[in-house]
Amino acid sequence: MLNQEVIIAGFGGQGILSMGKFLAYAGMDQGLNVSWLPSYGPEMRGGTANCSVIITEDEVGSPVVTAPDSLIVMNRPSLDKFENTVLKEGLIIIDSSLVNREVKRRDVTVIKIPASEEADRLGSKRIANMVLLGAYVAKTNLIPMEALLKTLKEHGKESFFEINKRALKKGEEYIK
């Protein structure tokens, strides 16, 4: 049965909450039960931000994720805070452009992607979140990439669609 709980974390302004929102919308558009629970400090931009996303065929009992299957991190404080919460055999995806330490655990799969550098090469550092989301979707097969793109087109800003699409595909390349 399909069931994935993920925590996405980084600094405010990195698109952490929107990454989770697009993932939740895509799950919902696929007929799955979803939960999206944002959490951010009062600082907003520059402060820490994270969100919990649950995508499942089952009912969502609680939106709170304490032991995620997967963790996507865009800064070191987030890795420090959430690394030990990931389930054994879980997945940790890191923006290696911004996280300057190795994952200490050996019982999880770690994928390091220089997402901020890739985003910069694509034309905007603001799409590093989409590079990581593309890698996550490709690795987990939770949502078909085409479904995520459809969701992005329907729920995102039209002016950002093409660059976000390129960022998702760049993240997918790191997995394939």
N, C-alpha and C positions, 0 to 999 in steps of 0.2 A: 504494500500500500504506500502511496505517495504521502510523505510527511517530511517537511523540511522547516527547521527553525534556524534563523540566521540573525546575527547581530552585525550591523554596519556602523562603524564608528570612525570619528576623526574630529577635525576642528569645524566650528560653525563656518559656513560660507564655502565649504568644499562640495556641497551637493549631496551630503550624507542622507538627509531626509528625503530629498527628491529621488535618490537612487532607490531607497526602500519603497517609496510610494509607487514608482514605476513597476517595481517587481511585484508589489501587491496587486496593482491594477492588472498586470499581465496574468497573474494567477486567477484573479476574479474573472477576467475575460475568457479564461480557459475552463470556466465552470467549477473552479476549486473554491474551497473555503479559505479565506485569508484574514489576517490581522496585521495591522501596521500601527506600531506604538512608538511615537517619537519621544525623545528626551534630550533637552538641551539646557545649558546654563543660561543665566540672565544676560550674559554678554552677547549672545547670538554670534555675530561674526568674530572669529578668533577664539571664542570659548569652545569647550568640548561639546560635541553633539553625537548622539547615537540614536539608532532606531532598531526595534525588534520587528522582524517580519516572520509570520508563520504562514506557510502554504501547505494545505493538506486536503485529502479527500474526506477526512473525518471531520467531526465538529471541532471547533477551536474552544477549548475549555477555559483558557485564560490567555490574554494577550502578552503576559509577562514571560520573557524567555530568560531562564537562568542557566540552562545548559544547552547552548546552541549546537546544532550539527555543523554549522559553518560560521566563520567570522571573516569579515572584510574590514581591513583597517587602513586608514590613510594617515596615521601619525603614530609616533612612538608611545605617547601616553595611553592611547587606546589599546595598543598591543600589551603594554604593561598591565592595564586594568582587566582585559578580557581573555588573554591567552589561556589562563588556567581554567576558564569556564567551559571551553570547547570540549565536547564529548570525545572520548577515545575513538580513534579512527575518523575523527572529524577533519574538516578542511579549514585552513587559514590562508587567505589571500591578502597579500601585502603590497602597498605602493612602495617599492624599494627605493624610489626617488626620495621619499620623505622619512622612511623608517630606517634608522641607522643601527639596528641591532638584529641579531639572529633570533629565531624562535627557539626557545630552550627545550621545548617538548620534542620527543622522538616518536610519539604515538599518534601523530596527526600528519596529514598531507599538507605541505607548505608550498604555495605558489607565490613567487616573488616576481612582480612586474614593475618596471620603471614607468608607471602610469603617467606621472606628471610630465616626465620627459617626452613620452610618446604623445601626450595631449598637446604639448608645446609644438612638437613637430607637425601635428595635424592642424595647428593654427590657433589653439586656445587652451591655456592651462585649466580653464574651467571645466573641461570635459574629461579630466582624469578619472572622475567617478564613473563615467560611462565605459572607459577602458576596463576598469575593474569589474563592472557589472557584466560586460560582454564575456569576460573570462569566467566569471561565476556561472553564468547561464550555460556556457559551453561545457564547463567541467561537470556540472550537476545534471544537465539535461532536464532540469526541473520544468522549464518552459521552453518551447521551441523558439529559436532566435527570431523567426518570422513573426511569431505571435508577439514577442517583445517589441519588435519594430512597429507592428500595427498599433500596439498600445501607446508607444511613444508618439506616433503620428496623431492619434486621437486625443491623448491627454497632455501632450507636451506643447511647447511653443513651436509653431510652424517654422519660424525663422531659424531655429536650432536643429531641426530634424536632420538635415543632411550631414552636418558635422557630428551630431550625436551618433548617427548611423555609422559613420566612418570610425568613430571611437569604439563603438560596440564590436565592429568587425575586427579592429586592431586587437582588442582584448581576446576575441575568439581565436585569432591567429596564434596567440601564446599557448593555447591549449591544443590546437590541432597539429 
